[in-house]
Amino acid sequence: MNWWPYARLAAALLTVAAIIAQLSLTISNAIGTPTEWGSHIPTVTANFLSFFTILSNLIGAIVLIVLAVWALTKRGGIKVEPRGLAVLLVCVSTYMIVTGIVYNTLLRNVELPQGVTVPWSNEVLHVVFPLFLLADVLFAPRRRALGWGTVAVAAIFPVAWVAYTLIRANMIIAPATGNPWWYPYPFLDPHLVPGGYLGVSAYVVGIAVAIVAVAIFVVWVGRRRGARVT
């Protein structure tokens, strides 16, 4: 499958284009907002980059670009991807698959104000790229078999993101509502979730279980398909 690096490049570039399109619309909407907090571009941009979906898509695109370049420049001799890149690939594959699952089970039917999302971008970030990363797990060549400790590595970033999100939330004025808090997702907002922080913790635990389960699946597939290299 010597065409796989090109597929990775195409998927990564499409994802970058989707992120740029959504960021451009977000900033454009902010510029036209009459409130001081809603039109504060640095905060709006930081909020945009605080979505797990955006971060995981961006990191995933970067990793695929690096892997594609590596594969295109290492056509012979080296049979498996470098260990560091293999670990990163497990991580981003896990995050993107979980992103697809969470969006399509918890957020697909959440109504947003008209004109705040770019429809094609939304589908790329939540459906197309997650499906491509799943296909990458199942079919990409040059897989390296990794140890089960990689599952713990994959859990580090989501844990750090949740901590960052919950700490930052009460330091931000919500651009759309003016509330003295801002959460990227409704299931993390204790003002919306029944039971407050206890209810939020249930969602966090559920998503953590999903991340670990998906990471186990990704590592397992890699171990079955890949080469064990010391």
Summary of the structure (lengths in Angstrom):
residues: 230
radius of gyration: 18.8
end to end distance: 24.4
largest distance: 59.9
contacts: 699
relative contact order: 0.15
helix: 68%
strand: 1%
